[in-house]
Amino acid sequence: MPDPRYKVLFVCGHPVQYMSPLLRKMARHPQLDVSTVYCRMRGATAGVDPEFGAEIQWDIPLLDGYQWVEIPNKGTDSEGFWGLYNPGLWKFVREGKFDAVFCHTGYIRASFWITYFASKLSRSAFLFGTDAISLAPRDSSKWKRAVKRIFWPVLYRLASQALAPSSGTYDLLRALGIPDENITRIPFVVDNDWWIAQSARVDREAVRASWGARAETSVVLFCAKLQPWKRPFDLLRAFAEAKVTNSLLVFAGEGPLRKSLQAEAAQLGVSASVRFLGFVNQSRLPACYTGADLLVLPSDYEPFGLVVNEAFLCGSMAAASDNVGAARDLIAPVDASFIFPCGDVAALALLLRRALSDPRRLASLRASAHERMKSWSPTDYIAATVKAVERALARSRPIS
């Protein structure tokens, strides 16, 4: 008997540079008939990203190679409940006769609940999840943590399958009382082949020379928005404290902390060894990772951290705080000593000193990091997606 083919809908808030390649690959999968709905077109069209503090339009194709439709947003386009209000979802879902609906809008949006009730009335399996690895919100509000503790066990029982993109998320859902059979682990991935191919085209020495790095220079990379929760000051201060000769710190990213970081670099006396690249678009990111020796992600709120995937695929090792989801799934299998306590500048400085003082060992770890990604790929993501649909349908349409 041939494998069954499932009609699947993905409801997404807007086009995302990470999701589009996966949708293209799923469009070619023999078991999936995939449609995608976008609730707005941010990212595919130019617009101001408030976290970057700049107008952003990704410079890679986000809408090619798969079937998609935009359903007009009648909401306020804000970050609140009515920011995404797409009433046309009701008719689209009800008439689509989908086996399964994956909703990626976030439950705090009106469109999430339109999709949920339309799916239930249509007897479509409804799948959603979270990337959270703890109940702590980004703004550290205690009342939000308390509300989540009460509400999330109820919320995630509404899912035909709750989706966990990391080990930390899986453990969180289990701790909330969600049964194992109601959770599917779907790894948080990027398009591995694209990153490897782009990195192979990079002239590593030319990129490093453009930063003022010589062959013997150790390059540390911060690649993220310059926002408080990313904790870029921790890395800057640790770099200054580590005092590693022939080392360079490169900040790839934009945000409101840039001027303060530049001022502190001057105050710490390390300005000559620090570079600020500003916003780096997707097509230029492989060069940044390929030119670096070590990516550092010090965030205090980072449910996963796909920059770790990207760095590993481009031949860079990565270090991260213990609040970063990717630390457990990607960095620990390579070398757990590259995980440090969040906010501990002294521990990070020691990590930098040890890592950068032994270039031969760091080069070996960079190779091991690249190898790790062979089992954390779009192939694994798609296999888990099919499994999630099968498990969801087994629950929502049990054989009598």
MARTOR-963732 format. One record per residue (C-alpha): residue number from 1; residue in three letters; z, x, y. Coordinates in pm, whole numbers. Layout:
<rs>
<r nr="NUM" rest="ala" zz="Z" xx="X" yy="Y"/>
...
</rs>
This chain:
<rs>
<r nr="1" rest="met" zz="0" xx="0" yy="0"/>
<r nr="2" rest="pro" zz="-84" xx="135" yy="349"/>
<r nr="3" rest="asp" zz="198" xx="184" yy="596"/>
<r nr="4" rest="pro" zz="260" xx="-121" yy="819"/>
<r nr="5" rest="arg" zz="131" xx="-114" yy="1177"/>
<r nr="6" rest="tyr" zz="369" xx="-226" yy="1451"/>
<r nr="7" rest="lys" zz="281" xx="-379" yy="1785"/>
<r nr="8" rest="val" zz="517" xx="-213" yy="2032"/>
<r nr="9" rest="leu" zz="579" xx="-252" yy="2406"/>
<r nr="10" rest="phe" zz="741" xx="9" yy="2629"/>
<r nr="11" rest="val" zz="882" xx="-129" yy="2954"/>
<r nr="12" rest="cys" zz="931" xx="160" yy="3198"/>
<r nr="13" rest="gly" zz="1065" xx="168" yy="3552"/>
<r nr="14" rest="his" zz="785" xx="403" yy="3667"/>
<r nr="15" rest="pro" zz="555" xx="674" yy="3529"/>
<r nr="16" rest="val" zz="746" xx="987" yy="3429"/>
<r nr="17" rest="gln" zz="596" xx="1328" yy="3363"/>
<r nr="18" rest="tyr" zz="795" xx="1361" yy="3040"/>
<r nr="19" rest="met" zz="714" xx="1019" yy="2893"/>
<r nr="20" rest="ser" zz="340" xx="1001" yy="2960"/>
<r nr="21" rest="pro" zz="244" xx="1271" yy="2703"/>
<r nr="22" rest="leu" zz="453" xx="1093" yy="2439"/>
<r nr="23" rest="leu" zz="279" xx="762" yy="2513"/>
<r nr="24" rest="arg" zz="-56" xx="936" yy="2471"/>
<r nr="25" rest="lys" zz="48" xx="1074" yy="2133"/>
<r nr="26" rest="met" zz="189" xx="738" yy="2017"/>
<r nr="27" rest="ala" zz="-138" xx="569" yy="2117"/>
<r nr="28" rest="arg" zz="-305" xx="775" yy="1842"/>
<r nr="29" rest="his" zz="-40" xx="714" yy="1576"/>
<r nr="30" rest="pro" zz="-165" xx="506" yy="1281"/>
<r nr="31" rest="gln" zz="153" xx="296" yy="1259"/>
<r nr="32" rest="leu" zz="185" xx="211" yy="1629"/>
<r nr="33" rest="asp" zz="-14" xx="-24" yy="1851"/>
<r nr="34" rest="val" zz="145" xx="71" yy="2183"/>
<r nr="35" rest="ser" zz="131" xx="-104" yy="2521"/>
<r nr="36" rest="thr" zz="315" xx="14" yy="2831"/>
<r nr="37" rest="val" zz="434" xx="-181" yy="3135"/>
<r nr="38" rest="tyr" zz="531" xx="-11" yy="3460"/>
<r nr="39" rest="cys" zz="757" xx="-192" yy="3703"/>
<r nr="40" rest="arg" zz="646" xx="30" yy="3993"/>
<r nr="41" rest="met" zz="419" xx="331" yy="4035"/>
<r nr="42" rest="arg" zz="655" xx="590" yy="4186"/>
<r nr="43" rest="gly" zz="554" xx="936" yy="4068"/>
<r nr="44" rest="ala" zz="192" xx="846" yy="4001"/>
<r nr="45" rest="thr" zz="150" xx="781" yy="4372"/>
<r nr="46" rest="ala" zz="299" xx="986" yy="4655"/>
<r nr="47" rest="gly" zz="641" xx="876" yy="4774"/>
<r nr="48" rest="val" zz="971" xx="1009" yy="4900"/>
<r nr="49" rest="asp" zz="1216" xx="1106" yy="4627"/>
<r nr="50" rest="pro" zz="1561" xx="1072" yy="4789"/>
<r nr="51" rest="glu" zz="1715" xx="1331" yy="4553"/>
<r nr="52" rest="phe" zz="1453" xx="1596" yy="4632"/>
<r nr="53" rest="gly" zz="1455" xx="1491" yy="4996"/>
<r nr="54" rest="ala" zz="1079" xx="1526" yy="5004"/>
<r nr="55" rest="glu" zz="758" xx="1336" yy="4933"/>
<r nr="56" rest="ile" zz="669" xx="1386" yy="4568"/>
<r nr="57" rest="gln" zz="357" xx="1320" yy="4364"/>
<r nr="58" rest="trp" zz="331" xx="1486" yy="4024"/>
<r nr="59" rest="asp" zz="17" xx="1695" yy="3986"/>
<r nr="60" rest="ile" zz="-51" xx="1621" yy="3619"/>
<r nr="61" rest="pro" zz="-217" xx="1304" yy="3480"/>
<r nr="62" rest="leu" zz="47" xx="1039" yy="3416"/>
<r nr="63" rest="leu" zz="-173" xx="738" yy="3341"/>
<r nr="64" rest="asp" zz="-450" xx="876" yy="3119"/>
<r nr="65" rest="gly" zz="-493" xx="832" yy="2745"/>
<r nr="66" rest="tyr" zz="-291" xx="520" yy="2673"/>
<r nr="67" rest="gln" zz="-289" xx="147" yy="2750"/>
<r nr="68" rest="trp" zz="-78" xx="48" yy="3049"/>
<r nr="69" rest="val" zz="-43" xx="-224" yy="3309"/>
<r nr="70" rest="glu" zz="159" xx="-256" yy="3628"/>
<r nr="71" rest="ile" zz="356" xx="-577" yy="3670"/>
<r nr="72" rest="pro" zz="430" xx="-624" yy="4042"/>
<r nr="73" rest="asn" zz="784" xx="-558" yy="4158"/>
<r nr="74" rest="lys" zz="915" xx="-847" yy="4367"/>
<r nr="75" rest="gly" zz="1245" xx="-671" yy="4423"/>
<r nr="76" rest="thr" zz="1377" xx="-451" yy="4700"/>
<r nr="77" rest="asp" zz="1272" xx="-118" yy="4540"/>
<r nr="78" rest="ser" zz="1630" xx="-2" yy="4596"/>
<r nr="79" rest="glu" zz="1868" xx="145" yy="4338"/>
<r nr="80" rest="gly" zz="2057" xx="-184" yy="4298"/>
<r nr="81" rest="phe" zz="2024" xx="-478" yy="4058"/>
<r nr="82" rest="trp" zz="1741" xx="-640" yy="4255"/>
<r nr="83" rest="gly" zz="1560" xx="-310" yy="4309"/>
<r nr="84" rest="leu" zz="1347" xx="-385" yy="4004"/>
<r nr="85" rest="tyr" zz="1270" xx="-755" yy="3978"/>
<r nr="86" rest="asn" zz="946" xx="-810" yy="3790"/>
<r nr="87" rest="pro" zz="927" xx="-1178" yy="3700"/>
<r nr="88" rest="gly" zz="582" xx="-1129" yy="3544"/>
<r nr="89" rest="leu" zz="754" xx="-952" yy="3254"/>
<r nr="90" rest="trp" zz="863" xx="-1290" yy="3122"/>
<r nr="91" rest="lys" zz="511" xx="-1414" yy="3053"/>
<r nr="92" rest="phe" zz="385" xx="-1073" yy="2940"/>
<r nr="93" rest="val" zz="656" xx="-1035" yy="2676"/>
<r nr="94" rest="arg" zz="653" xx="-1399" yy="2567"/>
<r nr="95" rest="glu" zz="277" xx="-1403" yy="2512"/>
<r nr="96" rest="gly" zz="242" xx="-1051" yy="2374"/>
<r nr="97" rest="lys" zz="370" xx="-1120" yy="2020"/>
<r nr="98" rest="phe" zz="525" xx="-775" yy="2001"/>
<r nr="99" rest="asp" zz="713" xx="-660" yy="1696"/>
<r nr="100" rest="ala" zz="940" xx="-446" yy="1911"/>
<r nr="101" rest="val" zz="1011" xx="-396" yy="2281"/>
<r nr="102" rest="phe" zz="1158" xx="-67" yy="2409"/>
<r nr="103" rest="cys" zz="1318" xx="-115" yy="2750"/>
<r nr="104" rest="his" zz="1364" xx="194" yy="2971"/>
<r nr="105" rest="thr" zz="1450" xx="33" yy="3304"/>
<r nr="106" rest="gly" zz="1829" xx="61" yy="3277"/>
<r nr="107" rest="tyr" zz="2059" xx="-234" yy="3228"/>
<r nr="108" rest="ile" zz="2162" xx="-249" yy="3594"/>
<r nr="109" rest="arg" zz="1815" xx="-381" yy="3681"/>
<r nr="110" rest="ala" zz="1714" xx="-747" yy="3688"/>
<r nr="111" rest="ser" zz="1396" xx="-658" yy="3497"/>
<r nr="112" rest="phe" zz="1602" xx="-536" yy="3202"/>
<r nr="113" rest="trp" zz="1752" xx="-879" yy="3155"/>
<r nr="114" rest="ile" zz="1421" xx="-1058" yy="3202"/>
<r nr="115" rest="thr" zz="1281" xx="-839" yy="2925"/>
<r nr="116" rest="tyr" zz="1585" xx="-892" yy="2704"/>
<r nr="117" rest="phe" zz="1581" xx="-1270" yy="2710"/>
<r nr="118" rest="ala" zz="1202" xx="-1288" yy="2679"/>
<r nr="119" rest="ser" zz="1218" xx="-1059" yy="2374"/>
<r nr="120" rest="lys" zz="1492" xx="-1260" yy="2209"/>
<r nr="121" rest="leu" zz="1307" xx="-1589" yy="2258"/>
<r nr="122" rest="ser" zz="992" xx="-1428" yy="2120"/>
<r nr="123" rest="arg" zz="1178" xx="-1288" yy="1816"/>
<r nr="124" rest="ser" zz="1075" xx="-936" yy="1913"/>
<r nr="125" rest="ala" zz="1318" xx="-659" yy="1828"/>
<r nr="126" rest="phe" zz="1476" xx="-528" yy="2149"/>
<r nr="127" rest="leu" zz="1557" xx="-158" yy="2164"/>
<r nr="128" rest="phe" zz="1726" xx="38" yy="2440"/>
<r nr="129" rest="gly" zz="1976" xx="317" yy="2478"/>
<r nr="130" rest="thr" zz="2144" xx="562" yy="2708"/>
<r nr="131" rest="asp" zz="2130" xx="936" yy="2759"/>
<r nr="132" rest="ala" zz="2499" xx="951" yy="2853"/>
<r nr="133" rest="ile" zz="2726" xx="1182" yy="2657"/>
<r nr="134" rest="ser" zz="3048" xx="1051" yy="2814"/>
<r nr="135" rest="leu" zz="3173" xx="754" yy="3013"/>
<r nr="136" rest="ala" zz="3208" xx="966" yy="3327"/>
<r nr="137" rest="pro" zz="2965" xx="854" yy="3600"/>
<r nr="138" rest="arg" zz="2783" xx="1098" yy="3825"/>
<r nr="139" rest="asp" zz="3001" xx="1005" yy="4124"/>
<r nr="140" rest="ser" zz="3326" xx="1041" yy="3920"/>
<r nr="141" rest="ser" zz="3441" xx="685" yy="4008"/>
<r nr="142" rest="lys" zz="3736" xx="592" yy="3788"/>
<r nr="143" rest="trp" zz="3661" xx="219" yy="3807"/>
<r nr="144" rest="lys" zz="3312" xx="274" yy="3666"/>
<r nr="145" rest="arg" zz="3455" xx="458" yy="3369"/>
<r nr="146" rest="ala" zz="3698" xx="171" yy="3306"/>
<r nr="147" rest="val" zz="3422" xx="-91" yy="3332"/>
<r nr="148" rest="lys" zz="3200" xx="103" yy="3093"/>
<r nr="149" rest="arg" zz="3478" xx="129" yy="2838"/>
<r nr="150" rest="ile" zz="3500" xx="-251" yy="2828"/>
<r nr="151" rest="phe" zz="3135" xx="-345" yy="2886"/>
<r nr="152" rest="trp" zz="2936" xx="-89" yy="2690"/>
<r nr="153" rest="pro" zz="3060" xx="-188" yy="2342"/>
<r nr="154" rest="val" zz="2937" xx="-540" yy="2418"/>
<r nr="155" rest="leu" zz="2616" xx="-422" yy="2583"/>
<r nr="156" rest="tyr" zz="2493" xx="-190" yy="2309"/>
<r nr="157" rest="arg" zz="2556" xx="-449" yy="2041"/>
<r nr="158" rest="leu" zz="2279" xx="-650" yy="2209"/>
<r nr="159" rest="ala" zz="2026" xx="-388" yy="2097"/>
<r nr="160" rest="ser" zz="1837" xx="-436" yy="1774"/>
<r nr="161" rest="gln" zz="1871" xx="-58" yy="1769"/>
<r nr="162" rest="ala" zz="2063" xx="151" yy="2019"/>
<r nr="163" rest="leu" zz="1872" xx="471" yy="2094"/>
<r nr="164" rest="ala" zz="2055" xx="805" yy="2110"/>
<r nr="165" rest="pro" zz="1848" xx="1099" yy="2240"/>
<r nr="166" rest="ser" zz="2115" xx="1360" yy="2169"/>
<r nr="167" rest="ser" zz="2410" xx="1431" yy="1941"/>
<r nr="168" rest="gly" zz="2645" xx="1371" yy="2233"/>
<r nr="169" rest="thr" zz="2504" xx="1024" yy="2293"/>
<r nr="170" rest="tyr" zz="2525" xx="939" yy="1925"/>
<r nr="171" rest="asp" zz="2892" xx="1039" yy="1914"/>
<r nr="172" rest="leu" zz="2962" xx="838" yy="2229"/>
<r nr="173" rest="leu" zz="2806" xx="523" yy="2086"/>
<r nr="174" rest="arg" zz="3002" xx="566" yy="1762"/>
<r nr="175" rest="ala" zz="3322" xx="614" yy="1964"/>
<r nr="176" rest="leu" zz="3248" xx="284" yy="2139"/>
<r nr="177" rest="gly" zz="3241" xx="110" yy="1803"/>
<r nr="178" rest="ile" zz="2866" xx="77" yy="1756"/>
<r nr="179" rest="pro" zz="2796" xx="94" yy="1380"/>
<r nr="180" rest="asp" zz="2590" xx="384" yy="1252"/>
<r nr="181" rest="glu" zz="2322" xx="151" yy="1113"/>
<r nr="182" rest="asn" zz="2269" xx="11" yy="1465"/>
<r nr="183" rest="ile" zz="2194" xx="355" yy="1616"/>
<r nr="184" rest="thr" zz="1877" xx="561" yy="1584"/>
<r nr="185" rest="arg" zz="1866" xx="921" yy="1696"/>
<r nr="186" rest="ile" zz="1547" xx="985" yy="1894"/>
<r nr="187" rest="pro" zz="1539" xx="1344" yy="2025"/>
<r nr="188" rest="phe" zz="1490" xx="1406" yy="2398"/>
<r nr="189" rest="val" zz="1165" xx="1601" yy="2396"/>
<r nr="190" rest="val" zz="879" xx="1725" yy="2613"/>
<r nr="191" rest="asp" zz="517" xx="1793" yy="2518"/>
<r nr="192" rest="asn" zz="581" xx="2118" yy="2331"/>
<r nr="193" rest="asp" zz="214" xx="2206" yy="2284"/>
<r nr="194" rest="trp" zz="138" xx="2171" yy="2655"/>
<r nr="195" rest="trp" zz="426" xx="2396" yy="2763"/>
<r nr="196" rest="ile" zz="341" xx="2663" yy="2506"/>
<r nr="197" rest="ala" zz="-27" xx="2659" yy="2603"/>
<r nr="198" rest="gln" zz="47" xx="2673" yy="2976"/>
<r nr="199" rest="ser" zz="296" xx="2956" yy="2930"/>
<r nr="200" rest="ala" zz="41" xx="3157" yy="2730"/>
<r nr="201" rest="arg" zz="-192" xx="3152" yy="3033"/>
<r nr="202" rest="val" zz="72" xx="3291" yy="3270"/>
<r nr="203" rest="asp" zz="55" xx="3651" yy="3388"/>
<r nr="204" rest="arg" zz="428" xx="3715" yy="3355"/>
<r nr="205" rest="glu" zz="428" xx="4045" yy="3540"/>
<r nr="206" rest="ala" zz="227" xx="3903" yy="3831"/>
<r nr="207" rest="val" zz="469" xx="3611" yy="3867"/>
<r nr="208" rest="arg" zz="767" xx="3843" yy="3861"/>
<r nr="209" rest="ala" zz="602" xx="4076" yy="4112"/>
<r nr="210" rest="ser" zz="553" xx="3781" yy="4349"/>
<r nr="211" rest="trp" zz="932" xx="3744" yy="4345"/>
<r nr="212" rest="gly" zz="986" xx="4115" yy="4404"/>
<r nr="213" rest="ala" zz="1096" xx="4180" yy="4044"/>
<r nr="214" rest="arg" zz="1006" xx="4506" yy="3869"/>
<r nr="215" rest="ala" zz="955" xx="4552" yy="3495"/>
<r nr="216" rest="glu" zz="1323" xx="4640" yy="3443"/>
<r nr="217" rest="thr" zz="1456" xx="4355" yy="3663"/>
<r nr="218" rest="ser" zz="1650" xx="4075" yy="3492"/>
<r nr="219" rest="val" zz="1552" xx="3739" yy="3639"/>
<r nr="220" rest="val" zz="1791" xx="3443" yy="3636"/>
<r nr="221" rest="leu" zz="1639" xx="3101" yy="3710"/>
<r nr="222" rest="phe" zz="1791" xx="2779" yy="3846"/>
<r nr="223" rest="cys" zz="1537" xx="2496" yy="3807"/>
<r nr="224" rest="ala" zz="1670" xx="2163" yy="3933"/>
<r nr="225" rest="lys" zz="1726" xx="1953" yy="4243"/>
<r nr="226" rest="leu" zz="1960" xx="2121" yy="4489"/>
<r nr="227" rest="gln" zz="2219" xx="1845" yy="4459"/>
<r nr="228" rest="pro" zz="2599" xx="1866" yy="4426"/>
<r nr="229" rest="trp" zz="2616" xx="1750" yy="4064"/>
<r nr="230" rest="lys" zz="2378" xx="2031" yy="3961"/>
<r nr="231" rest="arg" zz="2638" xx="2282" yy="4094"/>
<r nr="232" rest="pro" zz="2396" xx="2549" yy="4224"/>
<r nr="233" rest="phe" zz="2680" xx="2714" yy="4419"/>
<r nr="234" rest="asp" zz="2852" xx="2798" yy="4088"/>
<r nr="235" rest="leu" zz="2551" xx="3001" yy="3981"/>
<r nr="236" rest="leu" zz="2510" xx="3169" yy="4320"/>
<r nr="237" rest="arg" zz="2877" xx="3271" yy="4327"/>
<r nr="238" rest="ala" zz="2874" xx="3384" yy="3964"/>
<r nr="239" rest="phe" zz="2561" xx="3591" yy="4027"/>
<r nr="240" rest="ala" zz="2731" xx="3759" yy="4323"/>
<r nr="241" rest="glu" zz="3047" xx="3819" yy="4119"/>
<r nr="242" rest="ala" zz="2858" xx="3959" yy="3818"/>
<r nr="243" rest="lys" zz="2706" xx="4240" yy="4029"/>
<r nr="244" rest="val" zz="2438" xx="4324" yy="3772"/>
<r nr="245" rest="thr" zz="2206" xx="4596" yy="3900"/>
<r nr="246" rest="asn" zz="1832" xx="4526" yy="3890"/>
<r nr="247" rest="ser" zz="1882" xx="4150" yy="3877"/>
<r nr="248" rest="leu" zz="1728" xx="3863" yy="4071"/>
<r nr="249" rest="leu" zz="1828" xx="3498" yy="4112"/>
<r nr="250" rest="val" zz="1547" xx="3245" yy="4167"/>
<r nr="251" rest="phe" zz="1608" xx="2886" yy="4281"/>
<r nr="252" rest="ala" zz="1318" xx="2654" yy="4194"/>
<r nr="253" rest="gly" zz="1392" xx="2315" yy="4347"/>
<r nr="254" rest="glu" zz="1451" xx="2132" yy="4670"/>
<r nr="255" rest="gly" zz="1738" xx="1924" yy="4804"/>
<r nr="256" rest="pro" zz="2004" xx="1886" yy="5072"/>
<r nr="257" rest="leu" zz="2202" xx="2196" yy="4965"/>
<r nr="258" rest="arg" zz="1926" xx="2446" yy="5032"/>
<r nr="259" rest="lys" zz="2035" xx="2558" yy="5380"/>
<r nr="260" rest="ser" zz="2399" xx="2587" yy="5271"/>
<r nr="261" rest="leu" zz="2297" xx="2794" yy="4968"/>
<r nr="262" rest="gln" zz="2093" xx="3027" yy="5185"/>
<r nr="263" rest="ala" zz="2384" xx="3066" yy="5424"/>
<r nr="264" rest="glu" zz="2628" xx="3142" yy="5142"/>
<r nr="265" rest="ala" zz="2389" xx="3392" yy="4984"/>
<r nr="266" rest="ala" zz="2393" xx="3578" yy="5316"/>
<r nr="267" rest="gln" zz="2772" xx="3555" yy="5338"/>
<r nr="268" rest="leu" zz="2808" xx="3690" yy="4984"/>
<r nr="269" rest="gly" zz="2572" xx="3975" yy="5065"/>
<r nr="270" rest="val" zz="2316" xx="3889" yy="4796"/>
<r nr="271" rest="ser" zz="2031" xx="3744" yy="5006"/>
<r nr="272" rest="ala" zz="1804" xx="4035" yy="4917"/>
<r nr="273" rest="ser" zz="1839" xx="3944" yy="4548"/>
<r nr="274" rest="val" zz="1794" xx="3564" yy="4581"/>
<r nr="275" rest="arg" zz="1467" xx="3371" yy="4612"/>
<r nr="276" rest="phe" zz="1423" xx="3006" yy="4715"/>
<r nr="277" rest="leu" zz="1089" xx="2863" yy="4597"/>
<r nr="278" rest="gly" zz="1141" xx="2504" yy="4715"/>
<r nr="279" rest="phe" zz="994" xx="2212" yy="4519"/>
<r nr="280" rest="val" zz="778" xx="2335" yy="4230"/>
<r nr="281" rest="asn" zz="534" xx="2081" yy="4090"/>
<r nr="282" rest="gln" zz="477" xx="2033" yy="3719"/>
<r nr="283" rest="ser" zz="166" xx="2250" yy="3685"/>
<r nr="284" rest="arg" zz="348" xx="2549" yy="3838"/>
<r nr="285" rest="leu" zz="671" xx="2521" yy="3639"/>
<r nr="286" rest="pro" zz="550" xx="2709" yy="3328"/>
<r nr="287" rest="ala" zz="503" xx="3018" yy="3545"/>
<r nr="288" rest="cys" zz="864" xx="2996" yy="3665"/>
<r nr="289" rest="tyr" zz="1007" xx="2975" yy="3314"/>
<r nr="290" rest="thr" zz="772" xx="3240" yy="3177"/>
<r nr="291" rest="gly" zz="865" xx="3481" yy="3455"/>
<r nr="292" rest="ala" zz="1239" xx="3434" yy="3397"/>
<r nr="293" rest="asp" zz="1466" xx="3592" yy="3138"/>
<r nr="294" rest="leu" zz="1749" xx="3338" yy="3157"/>
<r nr="295" rest="leu" zz="1764" xx="2980" yy="3282"/>
<r nr="296" rest="val" zz="2110" xx="2862" yy="3391"/>
<r nr="297" rest="leu" zz="2205" xx="2494" yy="3422"/>
<r nr="298" rest="pro" zz="2564" xx="2466" yy="3559"/>
<r nr="299" rest="ser" zz="2565" xx="2085" yy="3607"/>
<r nr="300" rest="asp" zz="2878" xx="1874" yy="3590"/>
<r nr="301" rest="tyr" zz="2663" xx="1565" yy="3517"/>
<r nr="302" rest="glu" zz="2361" xx="1632" yy="3294"/>
<r nr="303" rest="pro" zz="2318" xx="1386" yy="3006"/>
<r nr="304" rest="phe" zz="2058" xx="1615" yy="2849"/>
<r nr="305" rest="gly" zz="1864" xx="1864" yy="3063"/>
<r nr="306" rest="leu" zz="1497" xx="1883" yy="2966"/>
<r nr="307" rest="val" zz="1462" xx="2206" yy="3163"/>
<r nr="308" rest="val" zz="1624" xx="2372" yy="2860"/>
<r nr="309" rest="asn" zz="1341" xx="2244" yy="2636"/>
<r nr="310" rest="glu" zz="1086" xx="2373" yy="2886"/>
<r nr="311" rest="ala" zz="1251" xx="2713" yy="2923"/>
<r nr="312" rest="phe" zz="1274" xx="2765" yy="2547"/>
<r nr="313" rest="leu" zz="906" xx="2673" yy="2502"/>
<r nr="314" rest="cys" zz="806" xx="2922" yy="2773"/>
<r nr="315" rest="gly" zz="1000" xx="3210" yy="2622"/>
<r nr="316" rest="ser" zz="1317" xx="3207" yy="2832"/>
<r nr="317" rest="met" zz="1672" xx="3189" yy="2701"/>
<r nr="318" rest="ala" zz="1904" xx="2932" yy="2860"/>
<r nr="319" rest="ala" zz="2273" xx="2901" yy="2941"/>
<r nr="320" rest="ala" zz="2444" xx="2577" yy="3037"/>
<r nr="321" rest="ser" zz="2780" xx="2423" yy="3113"/>
<r nr="322" rest="asp" zz="2957" xx="2225" yy="2846"/>
<r nr="323" rest="asn" zz="2872" xx="1905" yy="3036"/>
<r nr="324" rest="val" zz="2501" xx="1948" yy="2959"/>
<r nr="325" rest="gly" zz="2377" xx="1748" yy="2659"/>
<r nr="326" rest="ala" zz="2115" xx="2006" yy="2560"/>
<r nr="327" rest="ala" zz="2385" xx="2270" yy="2527"/>
<r nr="328" rest="arg" zz="2498" xx="2126" yy="2196"/>
<r nr="329" rest="asp" zz="2158" xx="2039" yy="2049"/>
<r nr="330" rest="leu" zz="1946" xx="2330" yy="2169"/>
<r nr="331" rest="ile" zz="2155" xx="2621" yy="2300"/>
<r nr="332" rest="ala" zz="2440" xx="2622" yy="2045"/>
<r nr="333" rest="pro" zz="2206" xx="2666" yy="1743"/>
<r nr="334" rest="val" zz="2067" xx="2980" yy="1911"/>
<r nr="335" rest="asp" zz="2391" xx="3127" yy="2053"/>
<r nr="336" rest="ala" zz="2694" xx="2916" yy="2143"/>
<r nr="337" rest="ser" zz="2828" xx="3194" yy="2368"/>
<r nr="338" rest="phe" zz="2569" xx="3085" yy="2625"/>
<r nr="339" rest="ile" zz="2769" xx="2766" yy="2686"/>
<r nr="340" rest="phe" zz="3044" xx="2796" yy="2949"/>
<r nr="341" rest="pro" zz="3314" xx="2562" yy="3087"/>
<r nr="342" rest="cys" zz="3175" xx="2354" yy="3372"/>
<r nr="343" rest="gly" zz="3298" xx="2480" yy="3709"/>
<r nr="344" rest="asp" zz="3433" xx="2810" yy="3572"/>
<r nr="345" rest="val" zz="3257" xx="3062" yy="3795"/>
<r nr="346" rest="ala" zz="3438" xx="3358" yy="3641"/>
<r nr="347" rest="ala" zz="3325" xx="3257" yy="3290"/>
<r nr="348" rest="leu" zz="2967" xx="3219" yy="3410"/>
<r nr="349" rest="ala" zz="2981" xx="3558" yy="3583"/>
<r nr="350" rest="leu" zz="3100" xx="3717" yy="3260"/>
<r nr="351" rest="leu" zz="2820" xx="3544" yy="3068"/>
<r nr="352" rest="leu" zz="2563" xx="3678" yy="3316"/>
<r nr="353" rest="arg" zz="2707" xx="4028" yy="3299"/>
<r nr="354" rest="arg" zz="2695" xx="4035" yy="2919"/>
<r nr="355" rest="ala" zz="2352" xx="3872" yy="2887"/>
<r nr="356" rest="leu" zz="2174" xx="4076" yy="3153"/>
<r nr="357" rest="ser" zz="2327" xx="4410" yy="3055"/>
<r nr="358" rest="asp" zz="2162" xx="4395" yy="2711"/>
<r nr="359" rest="pro" zz="1790" xx="4320" yy="2768"/>
<r nr="360" rest="arg" zz="1699" xx="4393" yy="2406"/>
<r nr="361" rest="arg" zz="1940" xx="4132" yy="2270"/>
<r nr="362" rest="leu" zz="1834" xx="3884" yy="2538"/>
<r nr="363" rest="ala" zz="1470" xx="3930" yy="2437"/>
<r nr="364" rest="ser" zz="1566" xx="3859" yy="2075"/>
<r nr="365" rest="leu" zz="1747" xx="3541" yy="2179"/>
<r nr="366" rest="arg" zz="1444" xx="3431" yy="2382"/>
<r nr="367" rest="ala" zz="1238" xx="3449" yy="2062"/>
<r nr="368" rest="ser" zz="1501" xx="3255" yy="1867"/>
<r nr="369" rest="ala" zz="1511" xx="2989" yy="2139"/>
<r nr="370" rest="his" zz="1135" xx="2943" yy="2111"/>
<r nr="371" rest="glu" zz="1169" xx="2906" yy="1733"/>
<r nr="372" rest="arg" zz="1439" xx="2638" yy="1777"/>
<r nr="373" rest="met" zz="1186" xx="2403" yy="1937"/>
<r nr="374" rest="lys" zz="980" xx="2369" yy="1618"/>
<r nr="375" rest="ser" zz="1226" xx="2105" yy="1497"/>
<r nr="376" rest="trp" zz="1272" xx="1934" yy="1836"/>
<r nr="377" rest="ser" zz="923" xx="1811" yy="1915"/>
<r nr="378" rest="pro" zz="709" xx="1503" yy="1990"/>
<r nr="379" rest="thr" zz="641" xx="1479" yy="1616"/>
<r nr="380" rest="asp" zz="1014" xx="1431" yy="1558"/>
<r nr="381" rest="tyr" zz="1032" xx="1184" yy="1849"/>
<r nr="382" rest="ile" zz="750" xx="966" yy="1714"/>
<r nr="383" rest="ala" zz="886" xx="970" yy="1358"/>
<r nr="384" rest="ala" zz="1223" xx="856" yy="1494"/>
<r nr="385" rest="thr" zz="1051" xx="584" yy="1702"/>
<r nr="386" rest="val" zz="883" xx="442" yy="1391"/>
<r nr="387" rest="lys" zz="1215" xx="457" yy="1208"/>
<r nr="388" rest="ala" zz="1387" xx="273" yy="1495"/>
<r nr="389" rest="val" zz="1129" xx="-5" yy="1482"/>
<r nr="390" rest="glu" zz="1165" xx="-40" yy="1106"/>
<r nr="391" rest="arg" zz="1544" xx="-54" yy="1127"/>
<r nr="392" rest="ala" zz="1535" xx="-297" yy="1419"/>
<r nr="393" rest="leu" zz="1298" xx="-534" yy="1239"/>
<r nr="394" rest="ala" zz="1509" xx="-516" yy="925"/>
<r nr="395" rest="arg" zz="1802" xx="-641" yy="1133"/>
<r nr="396" rest="ser" zz="1621" xx="-895" yy="1352"/>
<r nr="397" rest="arg" zz="1389" xx="-1033" yy="1082"/>
<r nr="398" rest="pro" zz="1584" xx="-999" yy="759"/>
<r nr="399" rest="ile" zz="1404" xx="-1093" yy="438"/>
<r nr="400" rest="ser" zz="1548" xx="-1419" yy="311"/>
</rs>
